[in-house]
Amino acid sequence: MYHVEVKNCNSILTGNIKVEEGKLNIKYGINGTGKTTIAKAIEVADNPEKLQELKSYFAEDPASVTMNPPFEKVLVFNEEFVDKVVFKEDEVIENSFEVFLKTPTYDSKKEQLDQHLKSLHQIMEKDSEVIELQELLEKIGGKFKRTARGTLNRRGTMKSLLTKQNLYNVPNELEVYKDFFANKDINIQWIDWKNKGDTYDIEDRCPYCSEKVNRIEHDKRKDIFQKNYTKTDSQNLKELLDLLESLEAYIKPDQYTTLISYVKNDTPEDIIEKIMSDLLGEFDLILSRFIAIEEFGNRKIVINDISKLDTQIASMIFPQELFHIFGGEKIEGVFERINNKVDKLQSEVAVLKKEMGALKGIMQATIVQSQTDINEFLKTAGINYELVIKTEDESNSRTILKQCFTEEKTDVTKIRQHLSWGEKNAFSLILFMYYANLQDPDLIILDDPISSFDTNKKYAILQRMFKNVGNKNVTFAGKTVLLLTHDFEPITDFIVVGKLDESKAVASFICNVEGKVIEKDINPEDDVKLILRECKEISADENVNIVSRIAFLRKLCELNECRDAWGNAYEILSCLVHARPIKRKIASDVYEDMLPEEINEGLNKIKEFIPDFNYEELLENTYTIDHIKELYNSELNAYLKIQLFRALKDIVDDKQLSLRPMDSAWYKFIDETYHIENDYLHYLDVMKFNIVPDYIMKKVDGIMSEL
C-alpha cells in the first residue's frame, strides 16, 4: 500500500490518497477536485523546480508531495505523451522496435546470440605478431602512391627507386665519397650538407678547408653528384630499405635477395615497377585480410548481417597459393593460425544462422501478435485504420498507419491531420500501454483518459487495458495503476458489474472541500446504487425531508416512463413542485383538467411511498419560500440542499431569484438532481457521498442567504 500526501499544490492545500500495489486504483471525483494536480505532483515529485511550479496561490508554504514508500519510476498518460511520442508525421510511435518487439523472449534469444557473436569476435582476436606485421606493411605501403587506375605513381619513393645511382650504387667518378655514402649514421645529412655547400664553391679552393682544388675534376664530380643525389631521394630509399630488411623473416629467402639487389643496384625501370607492383599486390592482399578481421572484431553485428557472414568470413582467408614473394616459416605460421580460426568460425556460423532463424521467427510472431491486437482494438472502437509494423533489425524498424476507407489500403502521412481528436486519444492510450510495458514503471497514472469518449470507445479501451484479452503479454492487469476520472462508468464496469474482482481493482471517491482533498472508499455493494433503487429508497425514507422525497419520487416516475399510474403521479407532483393546482400539462403553458379517477390513481401511487401525502397541506405549508429556506438551513446533506434550492427556484418570482446566462453551466448540475438527464444506470449513494462541487455549494449558499 502506497500513501501519497499532496500539500499546497494549485487548488489543494492538503490531500491524502492511498494506492494499492498491483491493482487498478480508480479515484472518482467531480471536476475541480484537483485530480490533474495530484497526477502532476506525483509525476514531478523528484524534481523540486517543477514541483514548485504547482505552488498554490493561496498558501505561503512551498508545494510538497510525500510518498510512502516512494515510487521510483512514474509514467503518466497525458497530452505530453500524445504530443512528443506518438504520431510524428508518418510514424505512429517512435522507438517502435523497443515498444513492440523487445519482449522477454526476444531478449533471452538475443542474449544467447550476442554471446555467440562475442565468442566469434574472440576467435579472431589478433596476436602481437599479426599486429606487428600489419603495422610494418602499412608503413611500407604508405611509401607508395597509386594512380587513379591503380598503377604505381612515379613520384615520392617510387621515383627514388628508379634513380640509377643511389647510396648503394655509387658511380666510379664519386668513388672518393664511398665511405660517406656507406656510413648509415651520417650519409643522408652529409648528402644534404654537400649539396648546400655548393653555394659557397666560388673559388679554386675548398670552401670547407681552403685547400686548392682541381677545378675541372672538382666540377665534374660536383655535376654528377648534383644530378644523382638529393636528400629526399636518398632518405626515401634508405627508409624503404630499412623497412624491407625488417620484413626479411616474412619473405622467401631467394625473393628477398632478389628484391634487395634490385633496390640497391641499377635495375631497369620496368623490372623495378614489376617487382614492386607484385610486392605491393601481396601487401594489399594481406592487409585486406587484416582489415576484414579488424572490422569483424569491432563491428556490432545486427540481425541483417547474419546472412552476409559467409562472405565476410571468406574475406579473412589467406590464399597461400597466391603468395610468391611472401613465404617462409614465420609468415606461413601467421597464415595457418588465421586460416584455422576462420575454419572454426565457418563451422560456428552454421549454428549461428540456426539461432538467427529462431530469433527472426520470434520477431515475426511478435509483429503478427502486436498488429492483430492493436488492429482488433481499432476495429472494436470504430477507428477505421490499421497499424503495420515493418522491421529488419534493432536499428531499422518503423510503424505505419494505413487507412481502411478504400479497398486499397494506403499509407497515411501527416497522421495528426487525419485522425479525429477521439481517434487520436483512444489510439494513443493503447500505444501508451505498449510503451508503459517497455518502461515497466512502479506507477502508471491515467489522468481522466476516457471521460470524453463515446460508450463504444470507452468499453473497447477499458476492456483492452485491464481485462486479460488481446496480447496477454501487454496489459495493465496486475500493474499498479492510478485512474483519476470524473466518469462513473469505470466504477460501474469494473467494480459494480464485477468485470474485475476486488483483488484486481478498487475504487474511492475524492472531493475537495475548502482546499482539503478527502478520500472515501467505495463499497460496490453498499455505496453504488441503481438509480431506480435509490429513488425508491429515498422516496420512502421518513428521515429525509419531504421536498427531497417528492423530488426523488418524481424522478422515479420518469424512470418508469410515466406509464399509467406513474404518469398521473408525475403530473400531480409536477404541479406541486411548481405550486399550482392539479392539472395535466399538454403543451408549453397549456394545461387541462385531470379526470377524478386519474387523480385518484396518481395519489394512490404516491402514497405507496409517502403514505401521509396531502397535496393541499403541502402546497400551503411546505412549498413556501420560508419553509424551504428553513429546510435548507437545517439540511446537512449537500445533494439534498441542492434539491431544496431547485425546488425554491420553481416557486419564487424570477426577480427574487434570477440567474445570469453564465450560470447555466453550473446550474445544469442542479437540474440533474431533479430530472433524469444522464444515461447512468448506477451512481454513487448521494446520502453518503458529497458529490456536489464545492464551488456550486458556495454559489447556492450565497443566493439563498439573499432571499
N, C-alpha and C positions, 0 to 999 in steps of 0.2 A: 504494500500500500504506500503510495506517494502522497505527501501533503504539500500543498502549494499555498503560500501566503503572498498576496499582492498588496502593496501599500502605495498610496499617493501617485497612482498612475491614471491619467485622464479623469474619468468620472468616478473612479474607485478610490476612496480614502482607505478602505481596508476591506479585504475579502479573503476567504479561505475556501479552497475546494480540495477534494481528495480524488486521486486517480488510482484505480485498481490495476495492478500489473497483469498483462496478458489478456485484457478484456477490452471490449468496446465500451467506453465511458461516455454516455450521452448526457450532455448538460443542456437542458431545455430552459430557455429564458426569453422573455419578450424583448423587442428592440429597445436599445438604450440601457440594457443591463450592464454592458461592459464586456461582452463575450470576445470581441476582437481585441480589446485591450488585454485581456487575460492571455490570449494566444500570442500577442506581440511581446508581452512581458516575459513569458516563458521562453520564447524564441531568443530574445536578446539578453537573457539573464546573466550570461558570462561576458557581456560587452557593456561596461559601465557607461560609456559615452552614448551608445544607442539607447540604453535604458533611461537615461536622463531626458531623452527627447520625449518620453512619455509623461514627464513630471506634471502632476495636476496643477491647474492654475489657482485652485483654492486650498492649497496646502503649502506650508513653508518647508516642511521636511522633504528630503530628496525621494525620488521614486525608488522603490526596492521590491525585490521578489526573492522569496526564500523557498527552497525546495528541499524536502527531507524524505528520503535521500535525494541527492541531486540527479538530474538527468544528464548523462554525459553527452548524448547526441540527440538533438531535436530536429524534426523535419516538419515543415508547415506547408500545407496546400493553400496557396493564396495567389493574388494577382501577380506577384513577383515570379512565381514558378511559371505561370502561363506566359508572361512577357519574356522571360530570359531563357527558358529551357526548351519550350516546345514551339512548333510552327514557325520556324525561321525560313522564310522564302519557300523553297520546295522540299525542305527537310522536316519530317514530322517531329522527331526528337533527336537532339544531339547525343553523342556517345552511344549510338544505338547498339553497337556490339556489346558494350558493358551492360546496357539495360536489358537486352533481350537474350543474349547468348551466353553470358558469363555465369553459367549455373554451377552449382557444386559438382555435378557430374563432369561438366566441361573442365572445370579447374583441376579435378583429380586426373583426368586423362591428359590434360595439357602439362601438368607437373611431371607425369610419367614420361611424356615426350621430351620435355625440356631436359630432364635428367639424362635421357638417352643422347640428346644432342650435345650436352655438356661432355659426356664421355667421348663422343666423336671428336669434339674440339681437342680434348686432351690427347687423343691418339695422334693428332697431327701437330702437337707442340714441337717446335724446332729446338734441336740441341745446340750447344755452343759452337760446334764445328760447322754446322749449317749456317748459323748466324755469321760467323767469321768469313766463310766463303761468300755468302751473299753480299756482305759489305765490300769485300775485295772486288768482286765482279762489278758491283755498282760503281766503284771508283774508276775502274778501267773503262767501263762503258761510257762513263761521263766524260772521258777524254775525247771522245769522237762525236762529231756532229753528223746528222743524216740529212740528205736532200729530201724534197717532197716525195720523190719516187722511192725513197728508202735506201739509196746508194750512199756510200761514204762521201762526205763533203771534204774537198781538198783544202781545208783550212785547219788552223789550230794544230793539233797533234799529228793529224794525217799529213799535213804539209811538212812538218818537221821530219816525219818518217821518210818522205820522198826525197829529202835532201841527200845528194850523192856523198858529200863528205860530212862527217859528224865526229863526235867525241871519240868514237871507236874506229873510225876510218879516216886517218889523218893523211892528207896529201904529202908527197915527198918534199915539196917546197917548204912545208911547215914542220918538218921533222924536228927542227931545232926546239919546237914548243911541245914536243910529245909528252914530256914529264908533267907539264902543266895540264895538258888535256887529261892525262891519266889520273891526276890527283882528285879523287872524288870529293875531298873536303873543300877544295877551292876552285875547281875548274869553271863552274858557272859564273862565280863572282869575278874570276880572272878574265874570262871572255868579255864580260861587261866592262871591266876596267880597261882592258886593252882597246876595245872599240872607242870608249870615251877618251882615251889618251891621245888618239889620233888628232884631236882638236889642237893639241899643243905641238904636233910634229911639223914644225915650220922651218927648222934649221937642219944643217947636216950633222946635228948632234942628237943624241938620245935625250928626249925630254925628261927622262927619269934620272939618268946618271951623268949626262952631258958628254959621254964618250962620242968620238967621231964615228959615223956610220957610213957604210957603202950605200949611197943614196939609191943607186939602180937596183941593187939586190934588196935593199930595205923596202922600196916602193913595190917591188914585185910581190914579196911576201905579204905586204900590207894589203895589196889589192885582192890577193887570193883569200886572205883571212876575212876581209870585209864582205866578200861575196858569199862565203860559205858558213860563217859563224855569227850567230846572234844569240843573245842571252835567252830569248824566248824559245827559239828552236832547240837550243841545247838543253834548256831546262825541261821542255816538253819531253824530249827524248829520254833524258835521264830519269824523270819521274815515271814514264811508261815502263822503262826497262826495270826499274826498281820494283814496280808493281808486278810485272811479268815474272820476275825472279821469285816473288812471293807465291806465285801460282805453280811453281815448279813441281810441287808434290802432287798436283791435281792433273798434270798434263803428261801424256805419254812421253817417255824419255827421248825417242827419236824425233817426235814432233817438237818437243821443247828445244832441242839442239838446233833444229832447222829454223824454228821461229826466231831464236836469239841471233842466229847467224844472219838471217835476213834483215833483222833490225839494225845490227851493228855494221854490216857491210854494204857496199854499193850494189844494191839489188834493183833490177829493172822494176819500173813503176807498176806494170801490170801484175807482176808476181807479188809485190808488196800488197797491192789492193786485193788480190785474190786471197792471200793467206789471212789478211786482216778481216776481210769480209767473212771468210769461213769461221775465224775465231769469234768474231762478234755475233755471228749467227748462232753459234753454240752457246755463247753468253746469253743471248736473248731466250733461247730455249730453256736454259737452266733458270734464269731469272723469272721467266713467266711461270714456271712451276713453283718457285719460292713465293711469288706474289699470290698465286692461287691458294697456296697453303695458308699464307698470312690472312687473306680475306676470309677463308673458311674459319679460321680461328677467331677472328674479331667480329665478324658479321653475325647479327642475330637472325637466325633462320626462322622465317614465318611460314605459315601453312602452305602458301602457294609455292614456296621454294622447294618443297619436298620432291615434287615431280621433276625438278631440274637438278637434283643432287647427283644423278648419274653423270650428267655432262660436266658438272663442277668437279666431281671426283676424278673423272678421266683426265681433266686438265692438270692434275697433280702427278700423273705417272711420268717417270723418266724413261723415254725410249732409248735405251743404252746403245742399240744398234746404229743410231743416227749420230753418235759422237765419234769423230775421227781424230780430233785433237785432244780432247779431254779423255783421260783414262788413267789406269794405274790403281793400285790397291786403295788409296785414300779416297779418291772420288767415287770409285765403284762401291766402296763401303757406304758412302753417303747415299748413292742411288739405291742401293739394295735396302738400306734401312727405311728409306721413304717409300719405296715400292711395296715393301712388306706391310707397312702401315696402311697404304692405300688398298691393298688386297683385303686387309682386315676391315677397313672402312666399307668397302663394297659389300662384304657379307653382312655387315651390320645394317646397311641401308635397306636391305630387303625386309628386315624386321621392322625398321623404322617406317617404311611405307605401309606395312600392315597396321601399325599403331596409328598412322596418319589416316588411314581409311576408316578406322573405328572412330576417330575424333571428328572426321567430316560427317560420318553418319549421325553422331550425337548432335552436331551443329544443325544438320538438315532437319532432324526430328524436332529440335527445339524451335527452329524457324516455323515449321508447319504448326506446331502446337501453339506458339505465341500468336501467329497470324490468325489461326482459326478462333482462338479465344477472343481476341480483340474484335475480329470481324463479326463474330456471333453477337457480341455485346452491341456493336454499332447497329446491327440489323434489329436486335430486340428494342433498342432505344429509338428506332426510326431514323437513324442517321445514314443517309444514302451514299456512303463512301466505304472504301476498303483500304486496309493497310497492307503494304508489300514490303517485306524485309529482304534487302539484297546484301549479300556479304560474301567476301572471298577469304578474308582473314581479319585479324585484330585491327589492322590499320586501314582496311578497305571495306567499310560497311556503311550502309545508309538506309533510311526508311522513306518510302514513297507513299503518297496518298493518291488513290485512284477514284475518280467519280463513277458512280453506278447508275447515272441517269440515262445513259445511252447504252446500246448493245455493245458498242466498242468502248470498253473502259479505258479512259485516257488518264495520263498523269496530271495531277493538279499542281500548278505553280502558284506562287504567292498565296499560300494556303489560307492565311488570315483573311484575305479578301473574299474567300468563297464560303467559309463556314459561318453560320449564324452564331450569335452570342451563346445561345444554349448549346448548340452542337459543339462549339469550341470548348466550352467549360466541361460538358459531360465527357467528351473525348479526353480532355486534359486530366480529369480525375482518374481515368483508367490508366493513362500513361504514367501518372503520378504513382499509382500503386506499383507498377513495374519499377519505376525509379526508386521508390522507397524500399522495395525488396532488395535492390542492389546496395543502397546506402546502409540498410539494417540499423535504423536509429533506435534509441531507447523509447522514444515517444514520437508518435505521429499525431499531428494536430490538423483537424479538418474544421476550418472556420466557416460555418454556415454554408456548406458547399452545394446544397441541393434545394434550398428553400424556393428558388425562383424557377425550378424546373416543373414541367408538367408531370402528372402522375406516372405516366409510362416511363419517362426517363428516370424519375426518382427510383422507381421499382427496379429498373434494369441496373442502375448504379449500385444501389444498396445490396441487391442480390449478389452482384459480381464481386463486390469488395469484401463482404463479410460472410456470405454463405460459401461453403466449400464446393463451388461449382467452377466450371471452366478449367483453366490451368491451375491445378491444385498446388503447384509449387510457388505460385504468385498469388497471394491473398493477404488480407488484413486479419483473417481469422487467427486468433492466438496471439496477435500483436497488441501492444499497449497503445490504444487509440483514444484520443480525446476529441469527440464530436460536439462542437458548440453550435447550437441551432435554435432558431425561433419557430421551427417547423415541428409540429407534434407527430407527424407521420412516422418518423423513425421509431419513436416510442411505441406507437400503435403496431407497426410491423414486427419489430424485433422483441419488444418487451411484453406487450399485451397479447398479441396473437401467438407469441411464443416461437417465432422462427429462430430465435437464438435463446438458449436456456440461460439460467442465472449464472452459470459458470463461464459464459462467454460474453454476456452483456449486462450492464447495469445502467440505471438512469436516475437522474436527480433534477430538481428544479432549482434554478438560481434566480434571485431577484435583487434589485438594487434599491435600497431604502435610505435616502439621505446620504448616499455615497458608500453605504455599507452593503457589501455583497453577501447574501445569506444563501447557503445551500441546504436543501432538504431532500432526503432520499424519497424516491417514488416507488411505492409498493404497488405493482400492477394489479394485484387482487383487490386492494382496498382503496387505492388512490386514483385509479383511472376508471372512469365510469362511461358506460354507454349513455349517450345524451338522452335517450328515451328513459332509461332507468333513473338518471339523475333528475330529470324533470318530474317524474312520478314521485320520487322520494321527497324532494323539496316541496312539491305542491302539497303533500300530505303532512309535512312536518310542522307541528304546532309550535315548535320553538323558533321557527323562522317568522319574521314579520309578515303580516298579511299581504302587504303590497308586493313583496317579492314572491310569495306563494302564488299570487294571482299571475304575476309575470311568467313564472315557470309553467303554470298550468296553461297559459295562453300559448307558450312555446309547444307544449305537449299537443295541443290541438293542431298546430301547424305540422308537427311531426306525423300526426295521424291524418294528414292531408285534408283536415276539416271535413271529413266524410260524416254524413248523417248527424248523430247527436254531437259529435266533435265540432261540426261546423256551426251548429246552433250555439254551443257553449262558447265558441270563439267569438261569435257576433256579440253575445252578451258581455263577455269580458272586455272586448274592444270598446264597447260603449261605456263601460265602467271606467276604464283607464283614461278615456277622453272626457269623462264627467258629463255624459249626455244621456238622455232617455234611451231605452232599449229599442233599437231599430236595426234593420239589415241594410248594409251598405251595398248598393248595386252599381255605383259609379262614383267618380270623384265628386264629393259634396252632394251626392244624390242618395237618399235613403227611402226605405219603405217599411211599413209596419210588419212585424213578425206575427205569425199566427199563434194563438194561445198554446196550441199543442207543441209548436216548435220551441216556444219559450220554456214550457214545462220540461221538454226533452233536454234542452240545454242546461237548465238549472239542475236537473237530476244528475246529469253527467258531472257538473261542477261539484255537487255535494258528495260525489264519490270520494273526492279529495279534500273538500272543505265542507264538512257536514253542517256547520252553522252559518253558511254563506247567506247573507241578506243584502240584496242589491241596494235597496233604498237606504239602509243604515250605513253601508259602506260609502255610498255616493255622498251622503250628507255629512258623515263624521270622519271618514278616513281619507277620501280623496280631496283633501283641502290643503292649502299651502301650509298652514300652521301644523297640521297633524303630520304631514310627510316630512316637514323640516324637523319635527320632534323625533320622528323615527330615524331620520338621517343622522342626527346628532348623537343618538344613543346606540346606533349600529356600529359594530366593531369590524365586521367583515367588509373589506373594500369592494368586493364584487357586488354585494347587496346594496352598499351605499350608492354605487353607480346606477343600479336599477332604480333606486329611490329618486335619484336625480332625474333619470329618464322619465319616470312617472310624473314628477313635478313639472317637467317641461311641457308635458301634454295638457296640463290643466291651467297653466298660468298664461297671462297675456304675453304676446311677443315683446311688448315694450318692457315688461318686467324682466324677462329672461331672453335676451337676444344673443345670437351667435354671429360672429363675423365669418365671411367666406373662408378665411384661413383656418377657422376652427373645424372645418369639415373633416380634416384628416384624423384628428384625434376623436372627433365625435362618432366616427364610424365604429370605433371600438365600443362605444356606449350603445349604439344601435344593436350591436350583436348580442348584448345582454338581454335584449327584448325580442329579437326575431331570430329565425334560423337563416343566417346569411353566409354560412360556410358549409363545406361538404364533409366535415369530420363526423364520423360515427362515434368516435371516442374523444374524450377530452378530460383534462385534469379536474379533480374534485375541487370546485370553486369554494366549498365550505372549509377546505383545509389549506389551500394554497393561495397565496396572494398573487394572482395573475394580472392584477391591474397595474399598469405602469405608474411609477411614482409621479411623473410629470402630469398625467391625466388626473390623478387624485388631487394634486395641488390646484389644478385649474378648476375642478368641480368644487373643491372646498372654498375657493375664492368666490365663485359665483354664488354658492349657497349662503355664504356669510353676508352677501349684499342684499339678499331677498328680505 
